[in-house]
Amino acid sequence: MSNGSSITQFLLLAFADTRELQLLHFCLFLGIYLAALLGNGLIITAIACDHRLHTPMYFLLLNLSLLDLGCISTTLPQSMANSLWDTRAISYAGCAAQLFLFLFFISAEFYLFTVMAYDRFIAICKPLHYGTLLGSRACVHMAAAAWGSGFVYAVLHTANTFSIPLCQGNVLQQFFCEIPHILRLSCSNSYLREVGLLVSSFVLALGCFVFISLSYVKIFTTVLRIPSEQGRHKAFSTCLPHLAVVSLFISTGMFTYLKPPSISSPTLNLVVTVLYSVVPPAMNPLIYSMRNQQACH
């Protein structure tokens, strides 16, 4: 049996066995990746170059686009390369780097969603205090806290995961390196430390989720009191896309990490993982562009 020190590479789950389907997978992911690069790149360029967009809301949107680019660039290029060259291998160091970067970007994005919910709460429920509560310095500090929290989260989980002895081979039932699938290769009971860390992380994530939920309950209560139908529509168009993205992100992520083994299957794992790791980074630019266009009318 092998352990972590003797493993030099992992074998990722392939999307297809036949050459035609592998090339189809490559083309599909290439299209999604290019769309994500173009959409997020345009948002970053527009916000950076237009001084009229140097506001807290657009600053947070710029950070979200950067995190989206980082998240999707961590997983898709490796998967596309494997399909193109008909291989499943990823080096041990490459797997560790991919796990770290994915955890960094995905967790920082979740914390940023929490900050963005606070931004919408202040803008709609306390508009007269918006400039005071969300000034440039406060906005930068909150964004930096999201990035920093993601970095600490990624360091802790990556170090803990790859310090666990692996005794069940090197085949991962996922198209990129992910904690639950690495833990399935661990020796008996050696994964308990990581489970404890995951539980503590879940408690923190639950706190963010509760904050986001309460913020939107207050937002909807405030919006429904607006006498003008046009005003209500404008306020809802500002919030609903963000809430939809957050709901998809949280629900699929929780299902991936908390679903019982009895309903687990390679196909289901692939679909759910693509939903929370690939779809949001590609769709966020379109969703937020439509939202801002609505808000400007």
Secondary structure, 3 states (H helix, E strand, C coil): CCCCCCCCEEECCCCCCCHHHHHHHHHHHHHHHHHHHHHHHHHHHHHHHCHHHCCHHHHHHHHHHHHHHHHHHHHHHHHHHHHHCCCCEEEHHHHHHHHHHHHHHHHHHHHHHHHHHHHHHHHHHCHHHHHHHCCHHHHHHHHHHHHHHHHHHHHHHHHHHCCCCECCCCECCCCCCCHHHHHCCECCCCCHHHHHHHHHHHHHHHHHHHHHHHHHHHHHHHHHCCCCHHHHHHHHHHHHHHHHHHHHHHHHHHHHHHCCHHHCCHHHHHHHHHHHHCHHHHHHHHHHHHHHHHHHC
